Amino acid sequence: MSQRKKSVSASQNKTQRRSQASLNEEEVSFSLVSSSQVQRARENFTSDQMDRKVAEVVQFILIKDQKKIPIRRADIGKHVIKDYKLLYTDIINRVCRTFEQVFGLKLVETDPKNHIYILVNKLDPIQGEPVSMRPVNPKKGLLFVVLSVIFMKGGVIKENLVWNTLKKMRVDPGEKHDEFGDVKKVVTDEFVRQKYLEYVKIPHTEPVEFEFRWGLRAEKEVSKLKMLEFVGELFEQDPQSWTQQFREASTVDTSSQRTSS
């Protein structure tokens, strides 16, 4: 029995290595494209063919993003771009414009080295809408609370503080919740995979302790100023009464507006 398990495990490892090697080859092929090759490739495809390929890439990314899992350039090349690889840059530029103009979304490269993308919401919140009412999805509401605790405590906090805060709101990470199920798994696994949170082991702690930080998606997608307004509503205080947080939120939001424009 154990021999059979070893055989299955070895076979799975071999398959994973083969798959990783294939993705690495995809990345190499992207980096070896010359301008003359691109020009020749443009002459080989009609505008209708390019339109269809752009639509396929948009659909592929939207499907991947439903689970909020980061998208690898190598996967786009392998599963969708295929024979159009020489025109990847042309296609992805049109894909970005489509997301911004049609869907109000922005395709952001979070890891330039490994070419990993996420989709973030580019639309500004509706003016006059109560901040506390924005996270209509219950899980997004849970995420909003966790992110606000991290932000108000200086950007990095031990996990125990998160759990204690949620307990005060009658969301116990040690019990199965009617809405969220396994709360601890949602926060430490799902939100982390989606890049909303970072869950990091604290060095030299015994027993082992972990801390939370904002993830790349949260930094790109969540307005710290709006979050501070949300906290102000909860505590019935002017957001500017938290001087340090207000200064950081104002600086970050101003710089992100300049970048997007």
Backbone as JSON, one array per atom type, in Angstrom:
{
  "sequence": "MSQRKKSVSASQNKTQRRSQASLNEEEVSFSLVSSSQVQRARENFTSDQMDRKVAEVVQFILIKDQKKIPIRRADIGKHVIKDYKLLYTDIINRVCRTFEQVFGLKLVETDPKNHIYILVNKLDPIQGEPVSMRPVNPKKGLLFVVLSVIFMKGGVIKENLVWNTLKKMRVDPGEKHDEFGDVKKVVTDEFVRQKYLEYVKIPHTEPVEFEFRWGLRAEKEVSKLKMLEFVGELFEQDPQSWTQQFREASTVDTSSQRTSS",
  "N": [[0.83, -1.21, 0.0], [1.89, 1.27, 0.91], [3.94, 1.47, -0.92], [2.53, 1.87, -3.28], [1.43, 4.37, -2.77], [3.73, 5.92, -2.72], [4.48, 5.68, -5.35], [2.36, 6.96, -6.69], [2.65, 9.52, -5.63], [5.2, 10.2, -6.6], [4.65, 10.23, -9.31], [2.83, 12.37, -9.44], [4.48, 14.48, -8.64], [6.26, 14.5, -10.77], [4.57, 15.23, -12.85], [3.85, 17.81, -12.01], [6.35, 19.09, -12.14], [6.82, 18.94, -14.87], [4.72, 20.51, -15.81], [5.39, 22.99, -14.68], [7.8, 23.44, -15.97], [6.88, 23.74, -18.55], [5.44, 26.13, -18.32], [7.53, 27.86, -17.72], [8.92, 27.78, -20.12], [7.07, 29.09, -21.71], [7.28, 31.71, -20.67], [9.92, 32.36, -21.36], [9.74, 32.38, -24.15], [8.16, 34.65, -24.56], [9.91, 36.69, -23.96], [11.74, 36.71, -26.0], [11.02, 37.98, -28.31], [11.28, 39.88, -31.28], [11.14, 43.21, -32.76], [10.82, 43.14, -35.52], [9.72, 40.62, -35.9], [7.26, 40.99, -34.65], [6.1, 42.9, -36.34], [5.84, 41.44, -38.74], [4.06, 39.48, -37.84], [1.77, 40.99, -37.35], [0.88, 41.43, -39.9], [-0.08, 38.99, -40.6], [-2.5, 38.43, -39.41], [-5.98, 39.15, -39.45], [-8.07, 42.04, -38.7], [-10.48, 41.2, -37.62], [-9.8, 38.67, -36.62], [-8.01, 39.44, -34.62], [-9.74, 40.89, -32.97], [-11.4, 38.83, -32.05], [-9.54, 37.31, -30.62], [-8.76, 39.09, -28.6], [-11.21, 39.28, -27.24], [-11.42, 36.63, -26.32], [-9.28, 36.51, -24.51], [-10.09, 38.42, -22.63], [-12.4, 37.14, -21.65], [-11.24, 34.83, -20.54], [-9.67, 35.92, -18.45], [-11.67, 37.1, -16.88], [-13.08, 34.84, -16.03], [-11.11, 33.52, -14.52], [-10.78, 35.46, -12.56], [-13.08, 35.32, -11.09], [-12.7, 33.73, -8.88], [-10.92, 35.27, -7.64], [-8.21, 34.76, -7.94], [-4.8, 35.27, -8.61], [-3.54, 35.97, -11.95], [-1.48, 34.38, -14.26], [0.89, 35.43, -16.7], [2.04, 33.47, -18.29], [0.09, 31.48, -18.27], [-2.0, 32.71, -19.65], [-0.79, 32.91, -22.14], [-0.34, 30.19, -22.75], [-2.91, 28.98, -22.69], [-4.69, 30.64, -24.08], [-3.63, 32.76, -25.82], [-1.77, 31.42, -27.56], [-1.09, 30.74, -30.87], [-0.83, 33.42, -31.39], [1.23, 34.56, -30.06], [3.38, 36.27, -30.64], [2.15, 38.66, -30.81], [1.44, 39.4, -28.31], [1.79, 41.72, -26.63], [0.4, 43.71, -28.07], [-2.18, 42.62, -27.96], [-2.68, 42.41, -25.16], [-2.63, 45.08, -24.42], [-4.92, 46.04, -25.68], [-6.77, 44.49, -24.34], [-6.54, 45.54, -21.74], [-7.54, 48.13, -22.18], [-10.17, 47.46, -22.85], [-11.13, 46.36, -20.43], [-11.02, 48.66, -18.8], [-12.65, 50.56, -20.14], [-15.07, 49.25, -20.69], [-15.78, 47.55, -18.51], [-15.03, 48.93, -16.25], [-12.81, 48.14, -14.84], [-9.41, 47.46, -13.82], [-6.49, 46.05, -15.11], [-3.86, 44.92, -13.35], [-0.39, 44.58, -13.0], [1.03, 42.8, -10.57], [3.33, 41.52, -9.92], [6.1, 42.04, -11.43], [8.35, 40.51, -12.09], [7.59, 37.78, -12.25], [5.43, 38.13, -13.81], [2.58, 38.44, -13.03], [-0.87, 39.01, -12.77], [-3.66, 40.96, -11.49], [-7.18, 41.73, -11.31], [-8.58, 44.85, -10.6], [-11.02, 46.98, -9.05], [-11.89, 49.8, -10.78], [-13.72, 51.78, -10.65], [-15.0, 54.68, -9.04], [-16.46, 55.01, -5.73], [-20.03, 55.47, -5.35], [-21.17, 58.77, -5.11], [-22.28, 60.16, -2.06], [-23.24, 57.8, -1.1], [-23.66, 55.82, 1.8], [-20.74, 54.96, 3.57], [-20.5, 52.69, 5.18], [-22.31, 50.98, 4.08], [-21.28, 49.92, 1.81], [-19.85, 47.33, 1.47], [-21.64, 44.99, 0.34], [-21.61, 42.24, -0.04], [-21.42, 39.63, 2.28], [-18.92, 38.38, 2.95], [-17.14, 40.24, 1.93], [-17.72, 42.28, 3.65], [-16.72, 41.22, 6.05], [-14.01, 41.08, 5.35], [-13.52, 43.81, 5.04], [-13.71, 44.73, 7.65], [-11.51, 43.4, 8.86], [-9.37, 44.49, 7.37], [-9.64, 47.17, 8.13], [-9.03, 47.09, 10.86], [-6.35, 46.33, 10.78], [-5.27, 48.55, 9.43], [-5.85, 50.68, 11.21], [-4.25, 50.02, 13.31], [-1.68, 50.54, 12.54], [-0.77, 49.14, 10.31], [0.3, 46.59, 10.54], [-0.46, 43.73, 12.4], [-0.71, 41.41, 15.17], [-2.16, 38.16, 14.86], [-3.91, 37.42, 16.92], [-5.13, 39.75, 17.81], [-6.83, 40.33, 15.7], [-8.61, 38.12, 15.83], [-9.71, 38.54, 18.39], [-11.01, 40.97, 18.01], [-12.97, 40.24, 16.13], [-14.42, 38.43, 17.68], [-15.64, 40.14, 19.49], [-17.52, 41.13, 17.84], [-19.21, 39.11, 17.65], [-18.37, 37.11, 15.96], [-16.9, 34.29, 16.0], [-13.79, 32.87, 15.53], [-13.25, 30.29, 16.25], [-15.52, 28.83, 16.01], [-18.08, 27.46, 13.86], [-19.48, 29.58, 11.53], [-22.69, 30.86, 10.59], [-22.91, 32.34, 8.21], [-20.28, 32.62, 7.14], [-19.03, 30.19, 7.45], [-16.14, 28.36, 8.1], [-14.48, 30.62, 9.74], [-11.82, 31.28, 10.35], [-10.42, 29.95, 8.34], [-11.39, 31.26, 6.07], [-10.3, 33.83, 6.45], [-7.48, 33.41, 6.78], [-6.8, 31.81, 4.64], [-8.49, 31.98, 2.22], [-8.77, 34.85, 1.83], [-6.07, 35.44, 1.79], [-5.08, 33.99, -0.43], [-6.41, 35.38, -2.38], [-5.01, 37.68, -2.37], [-5.72, 39.81, -0.77], [-4.94, 39.92, 1.82], [-1.9, 39.54, 3.74], [-0.41, 36.89, 5.45], [1.74, 36.29, 7.81], [4.45, 34.5, 9.2], [5.82, 35.15, 12.38], [9.16, 35.68, 13.09], [11.22, 33.7, 15.3], [9.4, 33.06, 17.39], [7.84, 31.31, 20.03], [5.27, 29.58, 21.47], [4.6, 29.34, 17.86], [3.8, 32.37, 16.25], [1.64, 34.48, 14.26], [1.26, 37.26, 11.96], [-0.78, 39.86, 10.5], [-0.95, 41.68, 7.41], [-1.85, 44.22, 4.99], [-2.65, 42.99, 1.74], [-1.45, 42.84, -1.71], [-3.61, 43.21, -3.49], [-5.5, 44.55, -1.9], [-4.12, 46.93, -1.37], [-4.16, 48.05, -3.91], [-6.87, 48.22, -4.49], [-8.51, 49.13, -2.41], [-9.64, 52.06, -0.87], [-7.98, 53.91, 1.48], [-8.79, 56.23, 2.68], [-11.59, 56.18, 2.42], [-12.01, 53.97, 3.99], [-11.26, 54.93, 6.47], [-13.28, 56.77, 6.86], [-15.36, 54.97, 7.14], [-14.66, 53.74, 9.6], [-14.85, 56.0, 11.18], [-17.61, 56.4, 11.1], [-18.47, 54.14, 12.51], [-17.51, 54.66, 15.11], [-18.55, 57.1, 15.55], [-17.02, 59.44, 15.12], [-15.0, 62.16, 13.92], [-13.11, 61.51, 11.04], [-10.65, 62.83, 10.85], [-9.76, 63.01, 13.42], [-8.16, 60.91, 13.98], [-5.13, 61.39, 13.63], [-2.61, 60.44, 12.52], [-3.4, 58.25, 10.89], [-5.19, 59.55, 9.17], [-3.49, 61.3, 7.84], [-1.82, 59.49, 6.47], [-3.74, 58.12, 4.89], [-4.76, 60.2, 3.29], [-2.48, 60.98, 1.88], [-1.82, 58.61, 0.47], [-4.16, 58.19, -1.09], [-4.18, 60.52, -2.65], [-1.82, 60.26, -4.13], [-2.39, 57.89, -5.55], [-4.48, 58.73, -7.17], [-3.16, 60.51, -8.84], [-1.52, 58.72, -10.18], [-3.38, 57.04, -11.52], [-4.53, 58.87, -13.25]],
  "CA": [[0.0, 0.0, 0.0], [2.78, 2.43, 1.0], [4.68, 1.54, -2.19], [1.62, 2.44, -4.26], [1.33, 5.79, -2.46], [4.98, 6.54, -3.16], [4.46, 5.71, -6.81], [1.41, 8.0, -7.07], [3.26, 10.79, -5.26], [6.29, 10.46, -7.54], [4.02, 10.56, -10.59], [2.27, 13.71, -9.32], [5.6, 15.43, -8.62], [6.8, 14.56, -12.12], [3.61, 16.0, -13.64], [3.96, 19.21, -11.6], [7.6, 19.61, -12.67], [6.63, 19.07, -16.3], [3.83, 21.66, -16.0], [6.16, 24.19, -14.36], [8.78, 23.63, -17.05], [6.13, 24.24, -19.7], [5.15, 27.54, -18.07], [8.8, 28.59, -17.82], [9.2, 27.91, -21.55], [6.17, 30.14, -22.2], [7.84, 32.99, -20.27], [11.12, 32.59, -22.16], [9.34, 32.7, -25.53], [7.67, 36.03, -24.58], [11.02, 37.64, -23.85], [12.64, 36.6, -27.14], [10.33, 38.51, -29.49], [11.9, 41.08, -31.85], [10.18, 44.13, -33.37], [10.55, 42.69, -36.89], [8.78, 39.49, -35.8], [5.94, 41.55, -34.33], [5.58, 43.55, -37.54], [5.4, 40.37, -39.67], [2.88, 38.82, -37.27], [0.62, 41.88, -37.54], [0.42, 41.28, -41.28], [-0.62, 37.64, -40.79], [-3.82, 38.27, -38.79], [-6.94, 40.19, -39.8], [-8.6, 42.79, -37.55], [-11.51, 40.34, -37.01], [-9.11, 37.64, -35.83], [-7.48, 40.1, -33.42], [-10.89, 41.21, -32.11], [-11.83, 37.58, -31.41], [-8.52, 36.9, -29.65], [-8.89, 40.0, -27.46], [-12.42, 38.86, -26.51], [-11.11, 35.37, -25.64], [-8.41, 36.81, -23.35], [-10.95, 39.09, -21.64], [-13.25, 36.12, -21.05], [-10.36, 33.97, -19.73], [-9.29, 36.63, -17.23], [-12.87, 37.27, -16.06], [-13.37, 33.54, -15.41], [-10.09, 33.32, -13.49], [-10.94, 36.45, -11.5], [-14.25, 35.01, -10.26], [-12.18, 33.19, -7.61], [-9.94, 36.26, -7.17], [-6.88, 34.16, -7.94], [-3.93, 35.97, -9.55], [-3.47, 35.4, -13.3], [-0.1, 34.37, -14.78], [1.03, 35.69, -18.13], [2.33, 32.19, -18.96], [-1.18, 30.76, -18.44], [-2.71, 33.38, -20.74], [-0.12, 32.5, -23.38], [-0.5, 28.76, -23.02], [-4.3, 28.54, -22.86], [-5.52, 31.51, -24.92], [-2.89, 33.46, -26.88], [-1.31, 30.35, -28.46], [-0.38, 31.13, -32.1], [-0.75, 34.88, -31.47], [2.19, 34.91, -29.02], [4.21, 37.41, -31.06], [1.35, 39.88, -30.68], [0.96, 39.44, -26.92], [1.74, 43.1, -26.12], [-0.73, 44.37, -28.75], [-3.44, 42.06, -27.45], [-2.91, 42.73, -23.74], [-2.94, 46.51, -24.33], [-6.34, 46.18, -26.02], [-7.52, 43.87, -23.23], [-6.55, 46.53, -20.65], [-8.48, 49.2, -22.55], [-11.52, 46.9, -22.77], [-11.51, 46.28, -19.01], [-11.21, 50.0, -18.26], [-13.75, 51.28, -20.79], [-16.34, 48.48, -20.69], [-16.1, 46.94, -17.22], [-14.61, 49.76, -15.12], [-11.81, 47.38, -14.1], [-8.03, 47.71, -14.23], [-5.61, 44.89, -15.03], [-2.65, 45.41, -12.7], [0.69, 43.6, -12.85], [1.49, 42.89, -9.18], [4.66, 40.89, -9.81], [6.73, 42.21, -12.75], [9.34, 39.47, -12.34], [6.89, 36.57, -12.68], [4.33, 38.57, -14.68], [1.31, 38.0, -12.44], [-1.85, 40.09, -12.83], [-4.96, 40.88, -10.82], [-8.16, 42.74, -11.74], [-9.07, 45.66, -9.49], [-12.15, 47.84, -9.38], [-11.42, 51.14, -11.12], [-14.81, 52.74, -10.47], [-15.08, 55.37, -7.77], [-17.72, 54.76, -5.04], [-21.1, 56.4, -5.68], [-21.17, 59.9, -4.19], [-23.44, 60.22, -1.17], [-23.58, 56.47, -0.58], [-23.04, 55.6, 3.11], [-19.55, 54.1, 3.44], [-20.69, 51.41, 5.86], [-23.21, 50.12, 3.32], [-20.66, 49.5, 0.56], [-19.58, 45.91, 1.3], [-22.92, 44.27, 0.39], [-21.3, 40.83, 0.1], [-21.02, 39.41, 3.68], [-17.48, 38.12, 3.07], [-16.44, 41.51, 1.73], [-17.88, 43.02, 4.91], [-15.74, 40.64, 6.98], [-12.69, 41.54, 4.9], [-13.43, 45.25, 5.3], [-13.44, 44.87, 9.09], [-10.13, 42.96, 9.12], [-8.47, 45.5, 6.79], [-9.71, 48.41, 8.91], [-8.3, 46.85, 12.11], [-4.92, 46.37, 10.44], [-4.92, 49.93, 9.08], [-5.91, 51.54, 12.39], [-3.18, 49.61, 14.24], [-0.37, 50.85, 12.02], [-0.42, 48.4, 9.1], [0.69, 45.2, 10.81], [-0.93, 43.34, 13.74], [-0.72, 39.98, 15.48], [-3.46, 37.57, 14.52], [-4.8, 37.36, 18.09], [-5.92, 40.97, 17.87], [-7.91, 40.18, 14.72], [-9.6, 37.18, 16.36], [-10.4, 39.17, 19.52], [-11.92, 41.99, 17.45], [-14.11, 39.55, 15.52], [-15.23, 37.86, 18.77], [-16.47, 41.23, 20.02], [-18.6, 41.33, 16.87], [-19.91, 37.82, 17.67], [-17.87, 36.23, 14.9], [-15.85, 33.55, 16.69], [-13.02, 32.05, 14.58], [-13.19, 28.9, 16.71], [-16.82, 28.2, 15.79], [-18.59, 27.56, 12.49], [-20.4, 30.71, 11.41], [-23.79, 30.58, 9.64], [-22.69, 33.05, 6.95], [-18.93, 32.47, 6.6], [-18.48, 28.83, 7.64], [-14.9, 28.38, 8.89], [-14.03, 32.01, 9.68], [-10.36, 31.33, 10.35], [-9.97, 29.52, 7.01], [-11.72, 32.34, 5.13], [-9.38, 34.95, 6.64], [-6.06, 33.05, 6.62], [-6.57, 31.07, 3.4], [-9.18, 32.56, 1.07], [-8.37, 36.25, 1.64], [-4.64, 35.46, 1.49], [-4.94, 33.55, -1.82], [-6.93, 36.45, -3.23], [-4.05, 38.79, -2.25], [-6.22, 40.92, 0.03], [-4.18, 39.9, 3.07], [-0.68, 38.75, 3.92], [-0.44, 36.2, 6.74], [3.18, 36.04, 7.86], [4.98, 33.94, 10.45], [6.73, 36.05, 13.09], [10.38, 34.92, 13.4], [11.7, 33.48, 16.67], [8.32, 33.01, 18.38], [7.54, 29.97, 20.51], [4.78, 28.93, 20.25], [4.64, 30.13, 16.64], [2.77, 33.41, 16.1], [1.52, 35.06, 12.91], [0.75, 38.62, 11.89], [-1.48, 40.22, 9.26], [-0.72, 42.95, 6.72], [-2.63, 44.36, 3.76], [-2.07, 42.36, 0.57], [-1.29, 43.67, -2.91], [-4.92, 43.58, -4.06], [-6.1, 45.56, -1.02], [-3.4, 48.19, -1.59], [-4.57, 48.6, -5.2], [-8.31, 48.28, -4.69], [-9.25, 49.71, -1.28], [-9.3, 53.43, -0.51], [-7.77, 54.05, 2.93], [-9.58, 57.37, 3.14], [-12.96, 55.7, 2.58], [-12.0, 53.05, 5.12], [-11.22, 55.76, 7.68], [-14.64, 57.3, 7.0], [-16.13, 53.83, 7.65], [-14.33, 53.62, 11.02], [-15.43, 57.18, 11.82], [-19.05, 56.14, 11.26], [-18.66, 53.14, 13.57], [-17.21, 55.24, 16.42], [-19.17, 58.43, 15.57], [-15.94, 60.42, 15.27], [-14.46, 62.76, 12.69], [-11.92, 60.75, 10.61], [-9.42, 63.6, 11.06], [-9.32, 62.89, 14.82], [-7.05, 59.95, 13.95], [-4.21, 62.24, 12.84], [-1.62, 59.68, 11.74], [-4.1, 57.47, 9.85], [-5.76, 60.48, 8.19], [-2.37, 61.8, 7.02], [-1.42, 58.4, 5.56], [-4.82, 57.86, 3.93], [-4.84, 61.33, 2.35], [-1.29, 60.92, 1.03], [-1.93, 57.44, -0.42], [-5.25, 58.39, -2.05], [-3.79, 61.58, -3.59], [-0.81, 59.72, -5.06], [-3.01, 56.89, -6.44], [-5.26, 59.48, -8.15], [-2.21, 61.02, -9.85], [-1.05, 57.57, -10.98], [-4.45, 56.57, -12.41], [-4.81, 59.86, -14.28]],
  "C": [[0.87, 1.26, 0.0], [3.57, 2.62, -0.28], [3.83, 2.21, -3.27], [1.49, 3.94, -4.05], [2.56, 6.54, -2.93], [5.01, 6.71, -4.67], [3.56, 6.82, -7.33], [2.01, 9.37, -6.81], [4.37, 11.18, -6.23], [5.75, 10.89, -8.9], [3.46, 11.97, -10.58], [3.37, 14.77, -9.35], [6.18, 15.62, -10.02], [5.9, 15.41, -13.02], [3.71, 17.49, -13.31], [5.22, 19.85, -12.17], [7.49, 19.86, -14.17], [5.78, 20.31, -16.63], [4.57, 22.96, -15.75], [7.18, 24.49, -15.46], [8.11, 24.21, -18.29], [5.83, 25.73, -19.54], [6.4, 28.39, -18.19], [9.18, 28.81, -19.29], [8.34, 29.01, -22.17], [6.77, 31.52, -21.9], [9.06, 33.34, -21.12], [10.75, 33.04, -23.57], [8.81, 34.12, -25.64], [8.82, 37.02, -24.64], [11.95, 37.64, -25.06], [12.05, 37.15, -28.44], [11.0, 39.79, -29.96], [10.83, 41.94, -32.52], [9.84, 43.71, -34.81], [9.59, 41.51, -36.9], [7.37, 39.98, -35.53], [5.31, 42.16, -35.58], [5.07, 42.52, -38.55], [4.13, 39.7, -39.18], [1.63, 39.67, -37.47], [0.03, 41.74, -38.94], [-0.27, 39.94, -41.53], [-2.04, 37.47, -40.25], [-4.71, 39.44, -39.17], [-7.43, 40.9, -38.53], [-9.69, 41.97, -36.84], [-10.89, 39.27, -36.13], [-8.56, 38.24, -34.54], [-8.6, 40.43, -32.44], [-11.34, 39.97, -31.33], [-10.84, 37.16, -30.32], [-8.56, 37.78, -28.41], [-10.09, 39.59, -26.6], [-12.17, 37.57, -25.73], [-10.26, 35.61, -24.39], [-9.22, 37.49, -22.25], [-11.8, 38.06, -20.9], [-12.44, 35.22, -20.11], [-10.03, 34.63, -18.4], [-10.49, 36.81, -16.31], [-13.22, 35.97, -15.33], [-12.39, 33.27, -14.27], [-10.35, 34.23, -12.28], [-12.16, 36.17, -10.62], [-13.83, 34.45, -8.9], [-11.12, 34.1, -7.01], [-8.54, 35.67, -7.04], [-6.02, 34.88, -8.98], [-3.74, 35.22, -10.86], [-2.04, 35.49, -13.81], [-0.08, 34.63, -16.28], [1.26, 34.39, -18.89], [1.05, 31.4, -19.2], [-2.0, 31.37, -19.58], [-2.12, 32.95, -22.08], [-0.4, 31.08, -23.76], [-1.93, 28.39, -23.4], [-5.12, 29.38, -23.84], [-4.75, 32.11, -26.1], [-2.41, 32.51, -27.97], [-0.53, 30.9, -29.67], [-0.2, 32.65, -32.25], [0.33, 35.42, -30.51], [3.04, 36.13, -29.37], [3.47, 38.74, -30.87], [0.8, 40.05, -29.27], [0.78, 40.88, -26.42], [0.58, 43.87, -26.75], [-2.06, 43.93, -28.15], [-3.71, 42.5, -26.02], [-3.19, 44.22, -23.56], [-4.41, 46.77, -24.66], [-7.23, 45.59, -24.94], [-7.64, 44.86, -22.07], [-7.54, 47.65, -20.94], [-9.93, 48.72, -22.45], [-11.99, 46.84, -21.32], [-11.82, 47.66, -18.45], [-12.46, 50.68, -18.82], [-15.1, 50.58, -20.68], [-16.75, 48.03, -19.29], [-15.76, 47.83, -16.02], [-13.6, 49.05, -14.24], [-10.41, 47.71, -14.64], [-7.21, 46.45, -14.05], [-4.26, 45.38, -14.54], [-1.62, 44.28, -12.59], [1.29, 43.76, -11.46], [2.89, 42.33, -8.99], [5.34, 40.96, -11.18], [7.73, 41.11, -13.09], [8.69, 38.21, -12.89], [5.68, 36.86, -13.54], [2.99, 37.99, -14.21], [0.38, 39.21, -12.35], [-3.02, 39.85, -11.88], [-5.88, 41.94, -11.44], [-8.6, 43.53, -10.52], [-10.17, 46.57, -9.99], [-11.66, 49.26, -9.6], [-12.48, 52.2, -10.84], [-14.77, 53.38, -9.1], [-16.4, 55.03, -7.09], [-18.75, 55.83, -5.4], [-21.15, 57.52, -4.65], [-22.45, 59.89, -3.36], [-23.83, 58.88, -0.6], [-22.92, 56.27, 0.77], [-21.89, 54.61, 3.0], [-19.81, 52.73, 4.02], [-21.58, 50.46, 5.08], [-22.54, 49.53, 2.08], [-20.39, 48.0, 0.44], [-20.85, 45.08, 1.43], [-22.71, 42.76, 0.51], [-20.8, 40.59, 1.53], [-19.52, 39.16, 3.86], [-16.67, 39.39, 2.87], [-16.57, 42.38, 2.98], [-16.89, 42.54, 5.96], [-14.33, 41.12, 6.63], [-12.48, 43.01, 5.25], [-13.1, 45.51, 6.77], [-11.99, 44.52, 9.4], [-9.14, 44.0, 8.59], [-8.47, 46.78, 7.63], [-8.97, 48.26, 10.24], [-6.8, 46.96, 11.86], [-4.47, 47.81, 10.2], [-4.85, 50.81, 10.33], [-4.8, 51.21, 13.39], [-1.79, 49.76, 13.63], [0.11, 50.0, 10.85], [0.03, 46.98, 9.31], [0.27, 44.86, 12.25], [-0.85, 41.83, 13.92], [-2.12, 39.42, 15.25], [-4.43, 37.54, 15.7], [-5.68, 38.6, 18.2], [-7.08, 40.94, 16.88], [-9.01, 39.28, 15.28], [-10.4, 37.81, 17.51], [-11.4, 40.23, 19.05], [-13.17, 41.33, 16.87], [-15.01, 38.93, 16.59], [-16.15, 38.92, 19.37], [-17.66, 41.51, 19.12], [-19.43, 40.04, 16.73], [-19.6, 36.95, 16.45], [-16.67, 35.5, 15.49], [-15.11, 32.66, 15.71], [-12.92, 30.59, 14.99], [-14.48, 28.14, 16.5], [-17.26, 28.38, 14.34], [-19.66, 28.65, 12.44], [-21.45, 30.42, 10.34], [-23.52, 31.17, 8.26], [-21.35, 32.71, 6.31], [-18.38, 31.05, 6.67], [-17.27, 28.9, 8.56], [-14.25, 29.75, 8.75], [-12.51, 32.08, 9.55], [-9.8, 30.94, 8.98], [-10.24, 30.61, 5.97], [-10.66, 33.45, 5.21], [-7.94, 34.57, 6.29], [-5.76, 32.32, 5.31], [-7.17, 31.8, 2.19], [-8.73, 34.0, 0.8], [-6.89, 36.37, 1.29], [-4.39, 35.04, 0.03], [-5.39, 34.63, -2.79], [-6.07, 37.71, -3.19], [-4.62, 40.01, -1.55], [-5.43, 41.04, 1.33], [-2.87, 39.17, 2.91], [-0.71, 38.19, 5.33], [0.95, 35.63, 6.95], [3.6, 35.52, 9.23], [5.96, 34.92, 11.08], [7.97, 35.24, 13.5], [10.63, 34.81, 14.91], [10.59, 33.56, 17.72], [8.03, 31.56, 18.74], [6.52, 30.08, 21.64], [4.72, 29.91, 19.07], [3.48, 31.13, 16.61], [2.8, 33.96, 14.68], [1.0, 36.49, 13.01], [0.11, 38.88, 10.52], [-0.99, 41.57, 8.74], [-1.7, 43.03, 5.55], [-1.89, 43.64, 2.63], [-2.05, 43.3, -0.62], [-2.62, 44.13, -3.48], [-5.58, 44.66, -3.22], [-5.45, 46.92, -1.24], [-3.86, 48.87, -2.88], [-6.05, 48.96, -5.24], [-9.07, 49.05, -3.61], [-8.74, 51.1, -0.95], [-9.17, 53.54, 1.01], [-8.57, 55.22, 3.5], [-11.03, 56.97, 3.36], [-13.06, 54.76, 3.78], [-12.0, 53.83, 6.44], [-12.59, 56.4, 7.93], [-15.56, 56.23, 7.6], [-15.91, 53.68, 9.16], [-14.91, 54.8, 11.79], [-16.92, 57.02, 12.07], [-19.3, 55.19, 12.42], [-18.51, 53.76, 14.95], [-17.8, 56.64, 16.58], [-18.12, 59.5, 15.87], [-15.54, 60.97, 13.91], [-13.21, 61.99, 12.3], [-10.61, 61.49, 10.87], [-8.93, 63.55, 12.5], [-8.25, 61.81, 14.96], [-5.96, 60.56, 13.05], [-3.29, 61.45, 11.94], [-2.27, 58.93, 10.59], [-4.66, 58.39, 8.77], [-4.66, 61.01, 7.26], [-1.95, 60.74, 6.0], [-2.46, 58.18, 4.48], [-4.91, 58.95, 2.87], [-3.68, 61.29, 1.37], [-1.4, 59.81, 0.01], [-2.98, 57.67, -1.48], [-4.89, 59.46, -3.08], [-2.8, 61.05, -4.6], [-1.4, 58.7, -6.02], [-3.86, 57.58, -7.5], [-4.36, 60.02, -9.25], [-1.75, 59.92, -10.77], [-2.1, 57.13, -11.97], [-4.77, 57.55, -13.51], [-3.67, 59.98, -15.26]]
}
